[in-house]
Amino acid sequence: MNCEDARSQLLQYQQGRLELDAADALRAHLAACATCGHEDAAERMVTELLEHRLPQHPASLALKRRLAAGWPASVPQRVPWWRQWARPLVPALAVATVLLVALPVVYYQRTTVRDTNGTSRMVGEAINDYLRMLSSQRPVEIQSGGIHQVKPWFEGRLDFAPVVSFAGDQDFPLEGGAVGYFLDRKAAVFVYRRRLHVISLFVFRADGLPWPTQGLTPLGRVRAYTEVARGINTILWRDGDLGYALVSDVDSSELHALASELAGNT
């Protein structure tokens, strides 16, 4: 079961209307997929708000008897037109009030969950790509003879032109480049070095990716997201149509120094 199939069946699953085999398959998927698990929790929260927490104010028995005693035995008076609309409007207004209060909260929580999941996914991909490159017997496919030799090498190998103007220097020499992947798309990989530390810069098309919107800090003329996971530093930023992921186990302050050079020259 994939995520799309799972999310389309969440409501039936929560209402107990799925067949046993389908429910078992969905339950197993939710246990293994954190993203769909969060979607399931969010759907349950909305259901709880809409079905169980709406205000109910039934009239007391004594009030009902007093009203019944006061009703005339003869033909009732004609009810004004506006009273005919008042009774159905009261619960409708109550529902609207609850929705106005609850839905922004639910929307914020869902947005936060998606943002967190998307950010974790991108950081995890960057680190995995970096580790795969380190374990590769041939981490670079084109040895650096300068940035003006490395960049033209990507022509015909990618469906976009990578924009990287920092040619490397004595502190961060450029060792070369290679073609890699970032999630579902090809990426240009530029390999820099800081003493004994390897630094990878992945450049890829930015469209359609779950870019983080929270926890961003200024980086040159862009805003970037920084995270440390498994002892590896990752810096993500977007500049126009291109996305950048800078990854290394080098000290975070040194990686930020390189990121500032790259973001200032992209």
C-alpha positions in Angstrom: 0.0 0.0 0.0 1.4 3.4 -1.0 0.8 6.7 0.8 -1.8 7.9 -1.7 -3.9 4.8 -1.2 -3.5 4.9 2.5 -4.7 8.6 2.8 -7.7 8.0 0.6 -8.9 5.3 3.0 -8.2 7.0 6.3 -11.8 8.2 6.9 -13.3 4.8 6.2 -10.7 3.2 8.5 -11.4 5.6 11.4 -15.2 4.9 11.0 -14.6 1.1 11.0 -16.0 0.7 7.5 -13.0 -1.0 5.9 -12.8 -4.8 5.3 -10.6 -6.7 7.6 -7.8 -7.3 5.1 -7.8 -3.6 4.0 -7.8 -2.4 7.6 -4.9 -4.6 8.5 -2.9 -3.4 5.5 -3.6 0.2 6.3 -2.8 -0.3 10.0 0.6 -1.8 9.0 1.3 1.1 6.6 0.5 3.7 9.3 2.9 2.0 11.7 5.7 2.1 9.2 5.1 5.5 7.6 5.5 8.5 10.0 4.0 11.0 7.4 0.7 9.0 7.0 0.7 8.4 10.8 0.6 12.2 11.3 -2.1 12.5 8.7 -4.2 9.9 10.6 -3.7 11.8 13.8 -4.7 15.0 12.2 -7.9 13.5 10.7 -8.9 12.1 14.0 -8.4 15.5 15.6 -10.8 17.2 13.1 -13.3 14.4 13.6 -13.2 14.9 17.3 -13.7 18.6 17.0 -16.6 18.4 14.5 -18.5 15.4 16.0 -17.9 15.4 19.7 -17.0 18.9 20.9 -19.7 21.1 19.4 -21.7 22.9 22.1 -25.1 21.3 22.9 -27.7 23.1 25.1 -30.8 21.0 25.6 -33.8 22.6 27.4 -34.5 21.3 30.9 -37.6 19.1 31.5 -39.1 21.8 33.8 -38.7 24.4 31.0 -40.3 22.1 28.5 -43.4 21.6 30.8 -43.8 25.3 31.4 -43.7 26.0 27.7 -46.2 23.2 27.0 -48.6 24.5 29.7 -48.5 27.9 28.1 -49.4 26.8 24.6 -52.9 27.7 23.6 -55.5 25.0 23.0 -56.9 26.9 20.1 -55.3 27.4 16.7 -51.8 28.7 17.3 -50.9 32.2 16.3 -49.0 32.6 13.1 -45.2 32.4 13.7 -43.3 35.5 12.4 -41.2 34.6 9.4 -38.0 35.5 11.1 -38.7 33.0 13.9 -38.9 30.2 11.4 -35.2 30.8 10.5 -34.0 31.4 14.0 -34.1 27.8 15.3 -32.0 26.2 12.5 -29.7 29.2 12.5 -28.7 28.8 16.1 -26.9 25.4 15.8 -25.5 26.5 12.4 -24.0 29.6 14.0 -22.6 27.4 16.9 -20.9 25.2 14.3 -19.5 28.1 12.5 -18.1 29.6 15.7 -16.4 26.3 16.6 -15.0 26.0 13.1 -13.7 29.6 13.1 -11.8 28.8 16.3 -10.7 25.2 15.6 -9.8 25.1 12.0 -6.9 27.7 12.1 -5.4 25.6 15.0 -5.8 22.4 13.0 -4.5 24.0 9.9 -1.4 25.3 11.7 -0.8 21.9 13.3 -1.1 20.1 10.0 1.1 22.6 8.3 3.7 22.2 11.0 3.6 18.5 10.7 4.0 18.6 7.0 6.8 21.1 7.2 8.7 19.1 9.8 8.2 15.8 7.8 9.3 17.5 4.6 12.4 19.1 6.2 13.4 15.8 7.8 13.0 14.1 4.4 15.3 16.5 2.7 17.9 16.5 5.4 17.9 12.7 5.5 18.3 12.5 1.7 21.2 15.0 1.7 23.0 13.0 4.4 22.4 9.7 2.7 23.7 11.1 -0.6 26.7 12.4 1.1 27.5 9.0 2.8 27.0 7.2 -0.5 29.5 9.5 -2.1 32.0 8.9 0.6 31.7 5.2 0.2 32.0 5.3 -3.5 35.2 4.1 -5.1 34.9 7.0 -7.6 33.4 10.0 -5.7 34.2 12.5 -8.5 33.8 11.8 -12.2 35.6 15.0 -13.4 38.8 16.1 -11.6 38.9 19.8 -10.9 40.9 21.9 -13.3 39.0 24.9 -12.0 35.3 25.7 -11.9 35.3 26.7 -15.6 36.3 23.1 -16.4 33.9 21.4 -14.0 30.7 23.3 -14.9 30.8 22.7 -18.7 31.3 18.9 -18.0 27.6 18.8 -16.8 26.3 19.9 -20.1 24.2 17.1 -21.7 24.3 15.1 -18.4 21.6 17.2 -16.6 18.2 18.8 -17.6 19.3 22.1 -16.1 22.4 24.2 -15.8 23.9 24.3 -12.3 24.8 27.8 -11.1 27.9 27.7 -8.9 30.4 30.5 -9.2 32.7 29.9 -6.2 35.7 28.3 -7.7 37.2 27.2 -4.4 40.2 28.7 -2.7 43.1 27.7 -0.3 40.7 27.1 2.5 38.1 25.2 0.5 39.7 23.7 -2.7 37.4 22.3 -5.4 38.3 18.7 -6.1 35.8 17.9 -8.9 32.3 17.0 -9.7 29.9 14.2 -10.5 26.3 13.5 -11.4 24.2 12.3 -8.5 20.5 12.2 -7.4 18.6 14.1 -4.8 15.2 12.5 -4.1 13.5 12.0 -7.4 15.7 14.1 -9.6 19.3 14.4 -10.9 21.7 16.6 -9.2 25.1 18.2 -9.9 27.6 17.3 -7.2 30.5 19.6 -6.5 33.1 18.2 -4.1 35.1 20.6 -2.0 37.6 19.8 0.8 38.5 21.3 4.1 41.7 19.7 5.4 40.8 16.0 5.7 37.0 16.7 5.5 35.1 16.1 2.3 32.3 18.6 1.6 29.5 17.9 -0.9 27.4 20.5 -2.6 24.3 19.1 -4.3 22.6 21.4 -6.9 19.2 20.4 -8.2 15.8 21.7 -9.5 13.9 23.2 -6.6 10.4 22.8 -7.8 8.0 20.4 -6.1 10.1 19.8 -3.0 9.0 20.3 0.6 11.3 23.2 1.4 11.3 24.2 5.1 9.5 27.4 5.9 10.4 27.6 9.6 13.8 28.0 11.4 15.4 29.8 8.5 18.4 32.1 9.0 19.9 34.7 6.6 22.7 33.4 4.4 24.0 36.1 2.0 21.0 37.1 0.0 18.9 34.0 0.7 17.6 32.3 3.8 18.8 28.8 4.7 17.9 25.9 7.0 20.6 24.3 9.1 20.4 21.0 10.9 22.9 18.5 12.5 21.9 14.8 12.3 24.1 11.7 12.8 27.0 14.1 13.4 26.8 15.6 10.0 25.9 19.2 9.2 23.4 20.0 6.5 22.6 23.5 5.1 19.6 23.8 2.7 18.6 26.8 0.7 16.8 27.8 -2.5 17.8 30.4 -5.0 15.3 30.9 -7.9 14.7 27.6 -9.7 17.6 25.8 -8.1 18.0 24.2 -4.7 21.3 23.7 -2.8 22.3 21.2 -0.1 25.7 21.6 1.5 26.7 18.6 3.6 29.8 17.6 5.6 31.1 16.4 8.9 33.3 19.5 9.1 32.8 22.0 11.9 29.5 23.8 11.5 31.1 27.3 11.6 33.5 26.3 8.8 30.6 24.8 6.7 28.7 28.1 7.2 31.7 30.0 5.9 31.7 28.0 2.7 27.9 28.3 2.5 28.2 32.1 2.7 30.7 32.0 -0.2 28.4 29.8 -2.3 25.2 31.7 -1.6 26.8 35.0 -2.3 28.1 33.8 -5.6 25.2 31.7 -6.9 
